[in-house]
Amino acid sequence: MADTTWLDATEQARLVRDGEAAPAQLVDAAIERIEKGNDELNAVIIPLFDKARAAAAGPLPRGPLTGVPWVLKDLVARSEGDPHYAGIAGVKRAGWVGERDTALVQRMRASGAVLVGKTNTPELGLFPTTEPQAWGPSRNPWDTTRSTGGSSGGSAAAVASGMVPIGHANDGGGSIRIPASECGLVGLKPSRGRVPLQPDMVESWGGLVAELAVTRSVRDTALMLDVLGGALPGDIHTPPAPARPFVQEVGADPGRLRIGLLTDATDGTTSTQPDAVAAAEGAARLLESLGHTVASAAPPALMNPNLVNDFLPCYGVWAAADLDEWGARIGHPLTEDDTEPGTWAIAEMGRTVTGVQYAGGLRALQNYSAAVQAWWAEGWDILLTPTIPEPPPTLGQFTAQPDNPLQGVFRSSAIVPYTIPFNITGQPAVSLPLHWTAAGLPIGVQFVAAYGREDLLIRLASQLEQAQPWADRHPPLP
């Protein structure tokens, strides 16, 4: 079998279908790569190698991903019989095990994919970096002194380093797109409700959390939408069903699009660094060369100075509720000694919020969502921004300090101004690896479409991938 390190999932599945590789060979190769590189990158925290080899050796479902190895982020989605800790030290000590497959894992198994391990995440996914005290930091394969982003940083490190072609990821404020930006990957946050969170929850964080993956190719991201998408009975958010499979949008003509360019961070206080501005402006020039119309424009409602005041009370309540839920699962309340100082401080902040204040904050976020989305109804097709305002930061910047347990929150605010608005609105947004700094660090560019228009994002992303390919850009391997 040829070396599969840099083959995407679509190609690895083809090898199996055409009899050029067996599932066991693909899985063994992925395990070998994890064992070789994980000591340095700390991407896979819960190996499931014996289970993976047993699954690959037995009959697998015949699906679009038969035999393809993948990793599951240790947050939200769960696999039956496997440890699940959500990055929380106290839950890790309790040794909690997932009681059933969630819908996402069920669908991945039905596709024929083989789960080889679970990946690192910060506690409760609260920060845009992956440096939990329970497991230690994941390290960026492009520069191991730097963050992978978060909260899907373990999955991003695994995919970017060639361990596996697909890494499960989820996104409550940028947690798919930020790691994709920092690790040079494709990361699409789908429309709210596109991928079900059931059976354990119908929505999370007031609808901000979305599930999908990080990949190395647009066609793999499209395939993941097809494999994982589709409403279940009881879902309360149901975007329009696609007119055809998303993989058929790969290579399709997006038409001539009207695109707005924004390089001033939406919070009004964060400065976008020159490398991030250059990434977005370079993408704008590429789009113009492809026949699209690009103008400096963005939804006026994005520039809302009150957004942080509306969001933070909800954020604290969600963190407190998550800790309470985990305490119920493990059979005793989580204490300050079970969590990191930053997590505990956020949750304690949430416990001071009244029901009336929470309802008011949630209502304000909903009104913000409606005001922002009106821009797309006025004739704009896409908003183009940097994914984050800077190159991947060095590790350690998000760590709580003795005199400032909320250091991680304050540092995070400078990372998420371009991503979190579209968790609030529920719109699909994708980060594409279209720029690298002079130092060789990736910086992603974000494209946002109207609610339910992943099809348009896939067409445009595919066009950009063909015009400015990134498949041959690989980080140095250990």
Secondary structure as UniProt FT lines:
FT   TURN            5..6
FT   HELIX           9..17
FT   TURN            18..19
FT   HELIX           23..41
FT   STRAND          44..47
FT   HELIX           49..57
FT   TURN            64..67
FT   STRAND          69..73
FT   TURN            80..81
FT   TURN            86..87
FT   HELIX           89..94
FT   HELIX           103..110
FT   TURN            111..112
FT   STRAND          114..119
FT   HELIX           123..125
FT   TURN            133..135
FT   TURN            141..142
FT   TURN            144..145
FT   HELIX           153..160
FT   TURN            161..162
FT   STRAND          166..171
FT   TURN            175..176
FT   HELIX           177..183
FT   STRAND          186..189
FT   TURN            192..193
FT   TURN            198..200
FT   HELIX           205..207
FT   STRAND          210..215
FT   HELIX           218..228
FT   TURN            233..234
FT   HELIX           246..249
FT   TURN            250..251
FT   STRAND          258..261
FT   TURN            266..267
FT   HELIX           274..289
FT   TURN            290..291
FT   STRAND          293..296
FT   HELIX           300..302
FT   TURN            305..306
FT   HELIX           307..330
FT   HELIX           336..338
FT   HELIX           341..351
FT   HELIX           355..377
FT   TURN            378..379
FT   STRAND          382..386
FT   TURN            395..398
FT   TURN            402..403
FT   TURN            405..406
FT   HELIX           407..413
FT   TURN            414..415
FT   TURN            417..420
FT   HELIX           421..425
FT   STRAND          429..436
FT   TURN            438..439
FT   STRAND          442..448
FT   TURN            451..452
FT   HELIX           454..467
FT   TURN            471..472
//
